[in-house]
Amino acid sequence: MQKLLLCALCCGLFLSSKAQTIVQRDPEIEAMVKEVSPDSLRSYITKMVSFGTRSTLSSTKDKARGIGAARTWVLSKFQEFAKASNGRLTAFVDTVTYKPDGRRVDRSINLGNVVATLKGADPADNRIFLISGHLDNMRTNVMDSVGDAPGANDDGSGSAAVIECARIMSKHRFPATVIFVTVSGEEQGLLGATYMANKAKRENWNIEAVLNNDIMGSNNSSETAIIDNTKVRVFSEAFSVQDTGRRALLIRQLGLENDGKARQLARYVKEIGERYVDNLQVVMIYRNDRFLRGGDHTPYVENGYAAVRITEMDENYYHQHQNVRMENGIQYGDLPEFMDFEYLRKNTAMNLSNLANLAKSAGMPDSVKIETRRLTNYSSLSWLAPKTGKPKGYFVLMRETTSAVWQKKIFTTQTEMMLPYSKDNYFFAVQSVSDSGNESLPVVPSVAR
């Protein structure tokens, strides 16, 4: 009897081990992730803090202090990285004169975003993937452009992540284009991001994903004293504000309220981020931003692009939008000593892995359809090859209607698949897979009639 029990136990262990999922990492992306350095991130933030203030309303001409000096320094870093890119990375400060608006701008200012573009290697591929952080910061009074404001975490952390991703990725080639940008004017009302998103829309940029990083380098909260550097939030809009009229009716009819562009991107960010970064859980938050607050991804969402906000799990309001001071035994102010640079490393690596996986992928499959001409408990999907790239195959994705993430990925080299699962009970999507195993963003099928 004991021998039988032992045999059964061994068989059970064998079957269990065979059922385990093996995480497959692209060696090139894995190497890039390992290159992300907490020391580099610390050095970037130390330098940004040294400018005294980076208020959008501060000087653009002073060479040592203010937003102008800060953006000149960021440009110099991008230009330094460009030397290792064999001409693929170019950078400039995109400026515009912004006039008083009666709200948070009381005089005409020179508004500038520092933009670095890593041109895609495939001339037929016009896809763009964008990573953003805001270079500006604020004191307790958002109109105070004179006093010191360190801005180490808000948003030195997001800007540092952008710079570090540019440093590492500029040494690699990708079929698609990647844009790295540190914007100004976030604290004055998302001015720089709005300018860039509107420009992208006006010039028909094919932006497939925007990763906006804002406040992502501190591991502890105020009031609740939670300390945890193993979780990061990704905020996503349910569906686009442009989904109106017949489109809105179809979303309601098919139950796709949870499958807009931003929400699909958030699922992707979670899957890829957790694939490449150990001891990090990407927590999806089902709203565009924190409660009644906003960020630089919002202008992109409003222009119909897939855009998400990435933010630390537990914000500390003692070190956010506060003048540096000691009060009632509490140190206020956004100082570097309150940051966790290992946590910032992980969050930066999560961004990098997503950007690289997207930029190495083939385009999204085209004309994805689900057949509805007859009642059946099978679900029949079909699609066309993407307009850019040559995928080695496709993943058909499945999840239960109550699941936040995709639960099954079924590989095929065909452009159609019949599944023994009812469309009544599951959601489906299709994504392309490149030769190196990199997945495109998923496409939810429309109705074939």
Buried (B, 14 or more C-beta within 10 A) or exposed (E): EEEEEEEEEEEEEEEEEEEEEEEEBBEBBEEBBEBBBBEBBBBBBEBBBEBBBBBBBBBBEEEEBBBBBBBBBBBEBBBBBBEEBEEBBBBBBBBBEBEEEEEBBEEEBBBBBBBBBBBBBBEEBBBBBBBBBBBBBBBBEBEBBBBBBBBBBBBBBBBBBBBBBBBBBBBBBBBBBBBBBBBBBBBBBBBBBBBBBBBBBEEEBBBBBBBBBBBBBBBBBBEEEEEBBEBBBBBBBBBBEBBEEEEBEEBEEBEBEBBBBBBBBBBBBBBBBBBBBEEBBBEBBEEBBBEEEBBBBBBBBBBBBBBBBBBBBBBBEBBBBBBBEEEEEEBBBBBBEBBBBBBBBBBBBBBBBBBBBBBBBBBBBBEBBBBBEEEEEEBBBBBEBBBBBEBEBBBBBBBEEEEBBBEBBEEBEEBBBEBEBEBEEBBBBBBBBBEEBBBBBBBBBEEBE
